[in-house]
Amino acid sequence: WLSVMAAVVEEPLDLIKLSLNERIFIKCRHGRELRGKLHAYDQHMNMVLSEVEETVTASEVDEETYEEVIKTTKRTMEMLFVRGDAVILVSPPLRTS
């Protein structure tokens, strides 16, 4: 399977193309992570996802103890447009065959 994958992926966006209609993982700026089904993308890495699970991780400093407190919030959305300049990493679906 890897040899077939290597032959098909000649440019970075080829890997994204192979992930169309698959669930992917996207890491964005400001502690935001997305998991969803990829419907469309362009050369700027703008993407349209459906069935999206968003996780936002933020750290705050407790004013009394001065300890760092990590807060995680989650939400789901039916459809989401992701602007490409916010994208840090895109991980295609795990293929095991």
N, CA and C of each residue as an Amber inpcrd file, in Angstrom:
protein
   291
   0.8270000  -1.1980000   0.0000000   0.0000000   0.0000000   0.0000000
   0.8660000   1.2530000   0.0000000   1.9450000   1.2440000   0.7540000
   2.8060000   2.4250000   0.8070000   3.4260000   2.7530000  -0.5330000
   3.7850000   1.7550000  -1.3110000   4.3680000   2.0270000  -2.6230000
   3.3460000   2.6730000  -3.5490000   2.0910000   2.2370000  -3.4560000
   1.0240000   2.8620000  -4.2380000   0.8430000   4.3050000  -3.7880000
   0.8540000   4.5340000  -2.4660000   0.7000000   5.8750000  -1.9030000
   1.8270000   6.7840000  -2.3860000   3.0520000   6.3030000  -2.3930000
   4.1970000   7.1030000  -2.8200000   4.0730000   7.4900000  -4.2870000
   3.5390000   6.6220000  -5.1040000   3.3730000   6.9150000  -6.5220000
   2.2820000   7.9610000  -6.7580000   1.2730000   7.9670000  -5.9100000
   0.1400000   8.8860000  -6.0680000   0.4470000  10.2610000  -5.4900000
   1.2260000  10.3190000  -4.4160000   1.5110000  11.5830000  -3.7290000
   2.8110000  12.1740000  -4.2640000   2.6750000  13.1530000  -5.1440000
   3.8440000  13.8340000  -5.6970000   3.9930000  15.2330000  -5.1190000
   2.8850000  15.8220000  -4.6970000   2.8730000  17.1600000  -4.1030000
   2.0940000  17.0910000  -2.7930000   2.3450000  18.0220000  -1.8750000
   1.6360000  17.9920000  -0.5910000   0.1150000  17.9610000  -0.7150000
  -0.4420000  18.7120000  -1.6500000  -1.9030000  18.7440000  -1.7650000
  -2.4780000  17.4280000  -2.2860000  -1.6270000  16.5650000  -2.8810000
  -2.1110000  15.2490000  -3.3160000  -2.5830000  14.4280000  -2.1190000
  -1.9070000  14.5670000  -0.9890000  -2.3010000  13.8420000   0.2160000
  -3.6710000  14.3140000   0.6990000  -3.9150000  15.6090000   0.5830000
  -5.2250000  16.1590000   0.9600000  -6.2930000  15.6280000   0.0040000
  -5.9570000  15.5910000  -1.2850000  -6.9080000  15.1010000  -2.2860000
  -7.3340000  13.6660000  -1.9840000  -6.3980000  12.8330000  -1.5520000
  -6.7100000  11.4490000  -1.2070000  -7.6020000  11.3400000   0.0230000
  -7.6870000  12.4310000   0.8040000  -8.4740000  12.4270000   2.0340000
  -9.8880000  12.9600000   1.8460000 -10.2600000  13.3280000   0.6140000
 -11.6180000  13.8180000   0.3690000 -12.6370000  12.7600000   0.7930000
 -13.6890000  13.2290000   1.4400000 -14.7690000  12.3670000   1.9570000
 -14.3040000  11.4100000   3.0490000 -13.1760000  11.7220000   3.6710000
 -12.6520000  10.9360000   4.7970000 -12.5770000  11.8430000   6.0190000
 -12.5350000  11.2310000   7.2170000 -12.3650000  12.0170000   8.4460000
 -10.8870000  12.3340000   8.6150000 -10.5840000  13.6080000   8.8180000
  -9.2030000  14.0490000   8.9970000  -9.0620000  14.7970000  10.3140000
  -7.8210000  15.0010000  10.7170000  -7.4890000  15.7650000  11.9190000
  -6.7460000  17.0130000  11.4760000  -7.1590000  18.1720000  12.0040000
  -6.5050000  19.4400000  11.6810000  -6.1130000  20.1260000  12.9820000
  -4.8490000  20.5160000  13.0700000  -4.3710000  21.3070000  14.2090000
  -4.2570000  22.7450000  13.7160000  -4.8790000  23.6540000  14.4630000
  -4.8910000  25.0620000  14.0860000  -4.1540000  25.9030000  15.1220000
  -3.9880000  27.1450000  14.7920000  -3.3810000  28.0890000  15.7390000
  -4.2770000  28.2490000  16.9710000  -3.6830000  28.7680000  18.0250000
  -4.3960000  29.1190000  19.2610000  -5.0310000  27.9080000  19.9510000
  -4.3700000  26.7390000  19.8660000  -4.8190000  25.5740000  20.6170000
  -6.0970000  24.9280000  20.1260000  -6.4190000  25.1210000  18.8650000
  -7.6680000  24.5910000  18.3090000  -7.3690000  23.3320000  17.4980000
  -8.1370000  22.2790000  17.7400000  -8.0100000  21.0300000  16.9890000
  -9.3640000  20.6440000  16.4330000  -9.3720000  20.1660000  15.2000000
 -10.6180000  19.7980000  14.5310000 -10.5270000  18.3810000  13.9890000
 -11.6250000  17.6730000  14.0780000 -11.7610000  16.3670000  13.4400000
 -13.0720000  16.4140000  12.6700000 -13.0110000  16.0660000  11.3950000
 -14.2290000  16.1000000  10.5990000 -14.0180000  15.4960000   9.2320000
 -15.1080000  15.3780000   8.5080000 -15.0910000  14.8010000   7.1700000
 -14.7800000  15.9090000   6.1610000 -13.7360000  15.7010000   5.3720000
 -13.2880000  16.7050000   4.4010000 -14.1440000  16.6620000   3.1480000
 -14.7400000  17.8190000   2.8060000 -15.5690000  17.9090000   1.5980000
 -14.8990000  18.6720000   0.4750000 -14.1150000  19.6910000   0.8190000
 -13.4850000  20.5120000  -0.2150000 -12.2600000  21.2110000   0.3730000
 -11.3380000  21.5900000  -0.5110000 -10.1360000  22.3240000  -0.1160000
  -9.6380000  23.1010000  -1.3280000  -8.7380000  24.0480000  -1.0870000
  -8.1070000  24.7490000  -2.2010000  -6.6070000  24.8830000  -1.9490000
  -5.9170000  25.5740000  -2.8500000  -4.4560000  25.6800000  -2.7610000
  -3.9990000  26.4800000  -1.5460000  -4.9020000  27.2230000  -0.9020000
  -4.5670000  28.0000000   0.3030000  -4.8250000  27.2020000   1.5810000
  -5.2480000  25.9550000   1.4410000  -5.6060000  25.0760000   2.5570000
  -6.9060000  25.5020000   3.2420000  -7.6990000  26.3420000   2.5710000
  -9.0640000  26.5620000   3.0460000  -9.7760000  25.2220000   2.8820000
 -10.5830000  24.8460000   3.8780000 -11.2550000  23.5480000   3.8220000
 -12.6910000  23.6470000   4.3060000 -13.5240000  22.7740000   3.7820000
 -14.8980000  22.6390000   4.2500000 -15.0190000  21.2500000   4.8750000
 -15.4550000  21.2280000   6.1440000 -15.6130000  19.9850000   6.8910000
 -17.0590000  19.8250000   7.3350000 -17.4790000  18.5620000   7.4870000
 -18.7830000  18.2920000   8.0940000 -18.5720000  17.3810000   9.2890000
 -19.6190000  17.2440000  10.1020000 -19.5690000  16.3890000  11.2970000
 -18.3100000  16.7040000  12.1110000 -18.1510000  17.9780000  12.4420000
 -16.9080000  18.4780000  13.0360000 -16.9380000  18.4070000  14.5590000
 -15.8400000  17.9070000  15.1240000 -15.6080000  17.9500000  16.5650000
 -14.4570000  18.9250000  16.7820000 -14.7120000  19.9880000  17.5250000
 -13.6900000  20.9950000  17.8070000 -13.2740000  20.8950000  19.2660000
 -11.9700000  20.9140000  19.4990000 -11.4190000  20.9490000  20.8480000
 -10.5140000  22.1660000  20.9380000 -10.7730000  23.0250000  21.9190000
  -9.9340000  24.2010000  22.1280000  -9.2770000  24.0710000  23.4930000
  -7.9490000  24.1460000  23.4970000  -7.1810000  24.0580000  24.7330000
  -6.5340000  25.4080000  24.9940000  -6.7880000  25.9480000  26.1670000
  -6.2310000  27.2480000  26.5320000  -5.6210000  27.1600000  27.9220000
  -4.5520000  27.8980000  28.1360000  -3.9540000  27.9220000  29.4710000
  -4.1340000  29.3050000  30.0780000  -4.4490000  29.3070000  31.3580000
  -4.6180000  30.5480000  32.1120000  -3.7860000  30.4420000  33.3740000
  -3.4490000  31.5830000  33.9380000  -2.7020000  31.5910000  35.1990000
  -3.6710000  31.9590000  36.3160000  -3.7550000  31.0740000  37.3250000
  -4.5920000  31.3430000  38.4870000  -4.0000000  32.5340000  39.2290000
  -4.8030000  33.5730000  39.4460000  -4.2880000  34.8100000  40.0380000
  -3.9030000  34.6620000  41.5090000  -4.4640000  33.6750000  42.1880000
  -4.1280000  33.4730000  43.5970000  -2.8900000  32.5970000  43.7700000
  -2.8270000  31.5070000  43.0090000  -1.7230000  30.5530000  43.1960000
  -0.6190000  30.7200000  42.1510000  -0.8810000  31.4890000  41.1170000
   0.0470000  31.6770000  39.9940000   0.3910000  30.3750000  39.2820000
  -0.4840000  29.3890000  39.4310000  -0.2860000  28.1240000  38.7320000
  -0.9920000  28.1830000  37.3840000  -0.4160000  27.4690000  36.4200000
  -1.0250000  27.3970000  35.0990000  -2.1950000  26.4130000  35.1470000
  -3.3280000  26.8560000  34.6340000  -4.5270000  26.0250000  34.5880000
  -4.8670000  25.8010000  33.1130000  -4.9590000  24.5230000  32.7350000
  -5.2950000  24.1720000  31.3570000  -6.7980000  23.9410000  31.2680000
  -7.4510000  24.6550000  30.3330000  -8.8920000  24.4910000  30.1280000
  -9.1330000  23.9290000  28.7340000  -9.9910000  22.9290000  28.6700000
 -10.3390000  22.3280000  27.3860000 -11.8410000  22.4320000  27.1960000
 -12.2370000  22.9590000  26.0410000 -13.6580000  23.0230000  25.7110000
 -13.8760000  22.2800000  24.4020000 -15.0190000  21.6150000  24.3160000
 -15.3510000  20.8490000  23.1170000 -16.7220000  21.2450000  22.6250000
 -16.8890000  21.1640000  21.2980000 -18.2080000  21.3780000  20.7100000
 -18.2620000  20.6590000  19.3700000 -19.4700000  20.4460000  18.8820000
 -19.6570000  19.8030000  17.5830000 -20.4220000  20.7510000  16.6650000
 -20.1470000  20.6370000  15.3710000 -20.8120000  21.4630000  14.3630000
 -21.1260000  20.6000000  13.1480000 -22.2420000  20.9050000  12.4930000
 -22.6020000  20.1510000  11.2920000 -21.6590000  20.4570000  10.1440000
 -21.3230000  21.7310000   9.9480000 -20.5000000  22.1430000   8.8200000
 -19.6020000  23.2940000   9.2520000 -18.3760000  23.3260000   8.7130000
 -17.4310000  24.3650000   9.1070000 -16.5170000  24.7040000   7.9450000
 -16.2850000  25.9950000   7.7360000 -15.2770000  26.4710000   6.7870000
 -14.0330000  26.8000000   7.6010000 -12.9050000  26.2010000   7.2400000
 -11.6450000  26.4440000   7.9400000 -10.7600000  27.2930000   7.0400000
 -10.3600000  28.4420000   7.5340000  -9.4850000  29.3090000   6.7540000
  -8.0590000  28.7650000   6.7920000  -7.4340000  28.6730000   5.6500000
  -6.1380000  28.0370000   5.5130000  -5.0220000  28.6500000   6.3350000
  -5.0610000  29.9560000   6.5710000  -3.9470000  30.5750000   7.3070000
  -3.9570000  30.2310000   8.7920000  -5.0250000  29.5800000   9.2610000
  -5.0760000  29.1350000  10.6600000  -4.5370000  27.7100000  10.8190000
  -4.3390000  27.0020000   9.7080000  -3.9570000  25.5890000   9.7380000
  -2.4610000  25.4220000   9.9870000  -2.1210000  24.5740000  10.9620000
  -0.7290000  24.2280000  11.2540000  -0.4000000  22.8560000  10.6880000
  -1.3500000  21.9000000  10.8260000  -1.0790000  20.5110000  10.4540000
  -2.3710000  19.8540000  10.0000000  -2.2620000  19.0140000   8.9970000
  -3.3980000  18.2020000   8.5430000  -2.9470000  16.7570000   8.5410000
  -3.7030000  15.8970000   9.2210000  -3.3850000  14.4830000   9.2650000
  -4.4780000  13.7010000   8.5520000  -4.0980000  12.9490000   7.5240000
  -5.0940000  12.1480000   6.8100000  -5.5600000  10.9960000   7.6810000
  -6.6080000  10.2940000   7.2390000  -7.0980000   9.1580000   8.0190000
  -6.0260000   8.0680000   8.1170000  -6.0650000   7.3170000   9.1980000
  -5.1360000   6.1960000   9.3870000  -5.5880000   5.0460000   8.4970000
  -4.7020000   4.6380000   7.6300000  -5.0070000   3.5080000   6.7370000
  -4.1170000   2.3390000   7.1460000  -4.7350000   1.2180000   7.4420000
  -3.9590000   0.1000000   7.9770000  -3.8420000  -1.0770000   7.0190000
  -4.4920000  -1.0060000   5.8710000  -4.4320000  -2.1680000   4.9540000
  -3.2490000  -2.1030000   4.0110000
